[in-house]
Amino acid sequence: MEKHEEVLVALRQIIRAIDLHSRKLNKVAGLTGPQLVLMRAIHDLDEVTIRQLSNHTNMSQATATTILDRLASRNLIVRVRSNLDKRKVHAHLTPEGEKALEQAPKPLQESFISRFQSLEEWEQSLLISSVQRISSMMNAENIDAAPLLEVSALTTAESEKAE
């Protein structure tokens, strides 16, 4: 096998692993990766505004709002206006949302992050450089992307915006 084929096979394996995990998440919890990330952030940050969620998850506010709309329509979250500042709206998990979060598998990136962080500093830098180069070679370096390992993360969020 030629070297470029080895790289393409490795990329395809990564895409396939992400796709399989996304399907498992959807089957087990009925959630997409971005939905799960927002629900975890709501749970972890407690009294949180949409702007704080957006910043914490590296999603645009519009994308986060669209995903929250979908979660609210499924009664997994509620939005509550702040008593202290009526301009602020906080997101909270419902009991159904808490249950869905408990049953959901961990995001694929959690395993990746722990393994990545156990690498030596030089190995981390080498991997970052290599993956950024691949991204550039695929003309993808300017695509806005949150740090989620989810094949349908962008397409799902964009299709949710269209609804």
KEMAR-670770 format. One record per atom (N, C-alpha, C): residue in one letter; x, y, z. Coordinates in pm, whole numbers, plus 32768, in hexadecimal, padded with zeros to 4 digits. Last residue first. Layout:
REM residues N
AXYZ
...
END
This chain:
REM residues 163
E724789578402
E71BE89308428
E717389A18468
A734589B583E2
A72EC89C48370
A725B89A38395
K73C4896A84CA
K73AD89F884B2
K73458A0D8445
E73DB885A849F
E738088878508
E7360891B84F8
S749D885A83DE
S7416883083B5
S73B18858841F
E757488B0847A
E75468904840C
E74BC88DB83DC
A758C87DD852E
A757188638561
A753C88BD84F1
T75C5870D847A
T754F870784CE
T752A879384FF
T76B58763840A
T7640875383B3
T75C1874C8405
L775B876784EE
L774087E184A3
L76C387D3844E
A77428655854B
A773486C985A3
A771187488557
S7761856184D5
S76EE85B084AC
S76DF863084FC
V784A84FF854D
V7844851084BC
V77D5856F8495
E78F3856E8659
E786C854C8630
E78648566859B
L79A385D6873D
L79B9856786E0
L7930853086BD
L79CC87318760
L797786BB8774
L799F86518710
P7A1E884C877C
P7A7287D8879A
P7A1F875E87BE
A797C88E1865C
A798C88D286ED
A79DF88568708
A79E689938541
A79C48912857D
A79DD89168613
D79E88A338411
D79CD8A45849F
D79A189C084DA
I7AE98A12832B
I7A6389E38350
I7A5489F183E7
N7BE78A4982E0
N7B908ABB8300
N7B028A938322
E7C63895782A2
E7C9489A38315
E7C3C8A19833A
A7C2988B981CB
A7BC788BA8237
A7BEF891482AC
N7CBC885E80F0
N7C7888E080E9
N7C0C88ED8155
M7D56878A8121
M7CCD876B80F7
M7C7887EA80EC
M7E3A87FA817F
M7E4287B480FE
M7DB7879080C7
S7DDE884E827A
S7E0188B08214
S7E0488718189
S7DC3875682F6
S7D4F87AE82E9
S7D678814827B
I7ED0870882F5
I7E6C86BA82A9
I7DF0870F8291
R7F3587CA83A2
R7F6687C48318
R7F03877782C1
Q7EB28784848D
Q7E9888078451
Q7EC7880B83C1
V7F28868B84B5
V7E9886928498
V7E738719845D
S803586DB84E4
S8012867F8477
S7F7F86898452
S801F878485C7
S805887B58549
S802E875D84D3
I7FB986CB8680
I7F6F8746865D
I7F9E877A85D7
L808C86108689
L800685E9865A
L7FB486628630
L815B86B186F0
L816A866E866F
L80E286478635
S80F186F687EB
S810E875E8787
S811A872386FC
Q80E685F78863
Q806D86468853
Q808186AF87E5
E81F585B88865
E819A85668816
E811685B087FD
W825A86798911
W8288867B8887
W822C8628882E
E81DB862C8A06
E81C086AF89C8
E81E686B18934
E816584D78A04
E81CB853B8A20
E81A985BC89D4
L8011847D8A57
L8085848189FD
L80EA84E98A2D
S7F3484A28AEF
S7F9D844B8B28
S801A84458ACF
Q7E8A85358A53
Q7ECF857A8AC1
Q7F3B85258B02
F7E28846A89AC
F7E7B84D58974
F7ECC851989E2
R7D8C83D78A5F
R7E0083988A1E
R7E60840289E7
S7CCC84968AA6
S7D20845A8B0E
S7D9C84178AD1
I7C6084D189A6
I7CA2853989F6
I7CFD84FB8A5F
F7BE983DC8958
F7C568417890B
F7CA5847A895F
S7B1F83C68A15
S7B8883608A0F
S7C02839789C6
E7A8D84AC89CC
E7AC1849C8A55
E7B3284378A59
Q7A33849388C6
Q7AA884E788DD
Q7ADF84D9896B
L794C83FC88D9
L79C583BB88A7
L7A42840E88C7
P788C842D8A03
P78B8845A897E
P793D84198958
K77F683108AA0
K785283828AA5
K787883AC8A17
P769982C88A64
P772682A38A6A
P777E83208A6F
A7584831D8B39
A75D283338ABF
A766183028ACF
Q750483128C2A
Q750482998BD7
Q755E82A58B5C
E751A84148C92
E755283A38CDD
E756283288C85
L748884A48BD2
L751784BD8BE3
L755C84498C2C
A738684468BFF
A73C5842F8B7C
A745C84408B86
K736184AC8D04
K735E841B8CEC
K73A483F98C67
E736B85BF8CD6
E73CC85818D32
E73D584EB8D18
G728B85D68C2F
G731085F68BFC
G737D85B88C52
E71C085978CDF
E71D485418C69
E725E85578C2D
P71DA86708D91
P71F485E78DC1
P720A85858D4D
T728A87668CC6
T721187328D04
T723486AA8D41
L7395884B8CED
L736687C78CC4
L72E587A68D0C
H738489A28C8F
H7387893C8CF8
H735A88B88CBD
A74028ADE8C34
A73D68A598C08
A73E789F88C7C
H73978C2D8C64
H73EA8BBC8C8B
H73AD8B3B8C58
V73A88D6E8BE8
V735A8CF28BE8
V73BB8C808C05
K73A58EC88C3B
K73EC8E498C31
K738B8DD38C39
R73078F9F8C6D
R733C8F928BE5
R737E8F0A8BD0
K72CD8FA28D79
K72668F6E8D1E
K72968F608C8E
D73898F4A8E72
D73998F9B8DF9
D733D8F618D8F
L73238EB08F45
L73788F238F62
L73848F828EEC
N72978DE28ED6
N72508E398F34
N729E8EB98F4E
S72AE8D848D81
S72F08DA18E00
S729A8DFD8E56
R71D48C9F8CE5
R72058D288CED
R723D8D418D78
V72288B628C74
V71EB8BAE8CE2
V72298C388CE5
R71E88A538BA5
R72298AD58BB2
R71DC8B248C1B
V722A88F78BC4
V71CE89698BCC
V722389E78BD4
I726087BD8B1A
I729088368B60
I721C88998B68
L71C386F68ABC
L724086CE8AFD
L728187448B46
N70DF870A8A1B
N70D287148AAC
N714E86E18AF6
R70FF87298913
R70FB869E8942
R70F1869689DB
S7119883688FE
S70A287FA88C1
S7091876788EA
A721588528974
A719F888489BB
A711F88458982
L72B787EC88AA
L72B487AA892C
L723887D4897D
R728588AC87E0
R7264881F87C9
R725987D4884E
D72EC898F885F
D725F898B8835
D723188FB8823
L73F889448875
L73A8895188EF
L7313895188CF
I743E89578767
I744288D487A9
I73F088D7882A
T741D8A6B8745
T73D08A0D86F3
T73CC89838734
T74DB8ACD87FC
T744D8AED880C
T73F58A8B87BF
A75CA8A6D878A
A75A28A418810
A750D8A598826
T75C48AFD8697
T75C18A6B8697
T75938A36871E
A75D28C0486FA
A75618BDA86A6
A75548B4286A4
Q76C58C09877E
Q764B8C1B87CB
Q75D18BEC877C
S77A28B018716
S776A8B878705
S76EB8B8F8759
M78628A4D8806
M77FC8A4F879D
M77D08AE0878D
N790B8A1988DE
N79438A48885F
N78E28A3B87EB
T78A189EA89D4
T78A189798976
T78E0899C88EF
H78B78ADE8A58
H78ED8A668A97
H78FC89F38A34
N782B8B8F89AF
N78BA8BA189C8
N78FB8B2189FC
S77288B2189C4
S77688B318942
S77FF8B3D8953
L76F98B3C8AD5
L76FB8AB88A96
L77468ABB8A12
Q76FB8C528AE9
Q775F8C048B32
Q776B8B778AF8
R76198C888A48
R769C8CBD8A23
R770B8C6E8A69
I754F8C0F8ADF
I756C8BDC8A59
I75F78C0C8A2B
T75B98BE88C38
T75748C2D8BCB
T759B8BEE8B45
V75888B158D52
V75D78B3A8CDE
V75818B7F8C74
E75AC8A818E69
E75628AFB8E43
E75AA8B3D8DCE
D766889778E09
D75F289978E59
D75AA8A138E24
L773B89028D8D
L774689918DAB
L76D289C58DFE
D76F187F38D6B
D776E88168DB1
D777288A78DDE
H75FB88008CDD
H760787B68D5B
H767F87E58DAC
I764888908BFE
I75DC88C38C54
I75E688818CDD
A770787DE8B98
A773088658BC3
A76C688A28C1F
R766587058B53
R76CF86F58BB9
R76FC877D8BEF
M75CA87818A8C
M758A874F8B07
M75F0873B8B76
L768F87B789CC
L764788268A0D
L760487F88A8E
V76DB86AF898D
V773F870E89C0
V76FA87828A07
L75EA86478928
L7625860F89A1
L768A867089E0
Q75CF86E28843
Q756886E788AA
Q75A086B5892E
P76B6869687B2
P76A8872087E3
P763C872E884F
G7673857C8788
G76E885A887D4
G76DB86368808
T7513853D87B7
T758785538762
T75FB857E87BD
L744D843B8853
L748A84BF8850
L74F884C487E6
G73E7834A88A5
G7393839E884F
G73C8842B8843
A748082988935
A7449830C897C
A73EC83638928
V74B481BE8886
V74AA81AA8916
V745F821D895A
K74B782318782
K746581BB87A0
K744C81AD8836
N756983078797
N74E08320876B
N748582AC8790
L764F827B87E8
L761882E6883C
L758683008818
K767481D88708
K765B819C878C
K761A820287E9
R76A982998644
R763382438637
R760E820386BD
S779982FF86AA
S77248357869B
S76A483068690
H783E82208691
H782082548716
H77A582AE8712
L7844820A8579
L780E819C85CB
L77EA81CC8657
D78C083018537
D783A82E28507
D77FA8274855C
I79BB82E085AC
I7965834D85D8
I78D4833185B1
A7A1982078517
A7A0D81FB85A8
A79B0826685DF
R7A19827D8414
R79C2820B8431
R79AE81FA84C8
I7ADF83408430
I7A578367840D
I79F582F88431
I7BBA82948463
I7B9082F984C6
I7AFF832284AC
Q7BC682068375
Q7BAF81BF83F2
Q7B7F821E8460
R7C0182D682C3
R7B81829082B6
R7B6182438336
L7D038313831B
L7C9983788324
L7C108336831E
A7D82822082DA
A7D7C824C8366
A7D0F82B5837A
V7D65822981C2
V7D2881BC820E
V7D1A81E582A1
L7E00830D8189
L7D71830C8169
L7D27829D81B4
V7EFE82B181D9
V7EC18325821A
V7E2B83268204
E7F1D81DD8125
E7F1F81C281B5
E7EDE82358202
E7F2482698036
E7EB4820D8050
E7EAB81EB80E4
H801482EC804A
H7F9A833D8048
H7F1F82E68061
K80C3820A8042
K80B6825B80BC
K803682AF80BC
E803780DE7FAE
E8085815A7FA9
E806681AF8025
M80557F8A8000
M800080008000
M805A807C8000
END
